[in-house]
Amino acid sequence: MKAIEVTGRIDIEGNLILDKPIKEANYPHQVRIIVLVPEPTETEEDDDSYDTPVEEVKASLKRALEQAKSGQTRPISELWGRIDAE
């Protein structure tokens, strides 16, 4: 079996589209395809607009801990009511 490396992309319908035609092969015959998909880099993983910034999370946790220590708590049923309202 001979290996030929080419690049391409997969469109929204799942079709493989090669950047260049393969001219080295004798057609027609069946081939095996291995698709290598690049994994996101650390920068891409960290760049999520839905994530709350770490400093904001830390500040919120600190406030929550202080409130719990001082007895400023609410019944869980009240908290669920607020979540459903959002």
C-alpha positions as a printed Julia matrix, in Angstrom:
86×3 Matrix{Float64}:
   0.0    0.0     0.0
   1.32   3.45   -0.94
   0.76   6.54    1.25
   0.07   9.95   -0.29
  -0.19  12.95    1.99
  -2.45  15.82    0.96
  -4.23  18.58    2.85
  -7.85  19.54    2.67
 -10.9   20.39    4.73
 -14.24  18.93    5.66
 -17.23  21.05    4.64
 -20.42  21.54    6.68
 -22.0   18.53    4.96
 -19.11  16.24    5.95
 -17.52  16.03    2.49
 -13.74  15.84    2.23
 -12.38  18.52   -0.1
  -8.71  18.23   -1.07
  -6.6   21.36   -1.56
  -5.0   19.79   -4.68
  -5.93  16.82   -6.84
  -3.97  13.6    -6.35
  -2.14  12.98   -9.62
   0.14  10.16   -8.44
  -2.59   7.53   -8.15
  -3.84   5.2   -10.84
  -7.63   5.58  -10.92
 -10.17   4.13  -10.31
  -9.73   2.12   -7.14
 -10.82   2.19   -3.56
  -8.63   4.04   -1.05
  -8.38   4.29    2.73
  -8.62   7.74    4.26
  -7.18   8.76    7.64
  -8.29  12.21    8.75
  -6.01  14.02   11.19
  -7.81  16.9    12.89
  -5.62  19.44   14.72
  -6.37  19.82   18.42
  -6.94  23.3    19.81
  -3.85  25.0    21.18
  -3.69  26.23   24.78
  -4.47  29.75   23.54
  -7.57  28.56   21.68
  -8.74  26.56   24.7
  -8.33  29.59   26.97
 -10.07  31.9    24.5
 -13.67  31.02   25.38
 -15.95  34.06   25.5
 -18.39  32.15   27.74
 -15.84  31.63   30.51
 -15.94  33.9    33.53
 -12.53  35.48   34.19
 -10.56  33.74   36.94
 -10.25  36.89   39.05
 -14.02  37.35   38.98
 -14.56  33.73   40.09
 -12.04  34.13   42.91
 -13.71  37.34   44.12
 -17.14  35.69   44.03
 -15.91  32.68   46.01
 -14.26  34.94   48.58
 -17.53  36.9    49.02
 -19.5   33.66   49.35
 -17.12  32.3    51.99
 -17.32  35.53   54.0
 -21.12  35.5    53.78
 -21.25  31.86   54.94
 -18.91  32.61   57.86
 -21.08  35.52   58.97
 -24.31  33.48   58.71
 -25.66  35.29   55.66
 -27.18  32.23   54.01
 -30.45  31.52   52.18
 -32.63  28.41   51.99
 -31.86  26.26   48.95
 -35.49  26.55   47.8
 -35.04  30.31   47.46
 -31.88  29.83   45.41
 -33.62  27.42   43.01
 -36.39  29.98   42.55
 -33.84  32.56   41.5
 -32.19  30.17   39.06
 -35.5   29.29   37.4
 -36.32  33.01   37.02
 -33.16  33.59   34.99
